[in-house]
Amino acid sequence: MEIQGKVKLIGETQTFGTNGFRKRELVITTEEQYPQHIMVEFVQDKTDLLNNYQVGQIVKVSINLRGREWVNPQGETKYFNSIQGWRIENLQQDAPSGDIPPVPPAEAFEPATDLNEEDHDDLPF
């Protein structure tokens, strides 16, 4: 599965326990009629994938949905879900190079005034 949107937050890497489990959280704001703020966890070596990204970038994140069951001390069964990221891609175009001038917007052009309606179908085929 994939999710696309703008990076809202990149958390610091957190380390837990004696085994050195690492986790880093990323919040993506989707770009749709009703934007959603989706928290995605990157774990272990995948936490380093976020080092080259910044708040405000448009990205696509490949995710897996994870679920687990837990029985609390009172014997009640609880269920938890998480969204784990395993790949992230930048979707923003790089700034245009200086060699190619940008195309002006359509509003910058004036409409043609010398159009002859009789010549509208002069194509050779």
Order of alpha helices (4+ residues) and beta strands (2+ residues): beta-beta-beta-beta-beta-beta
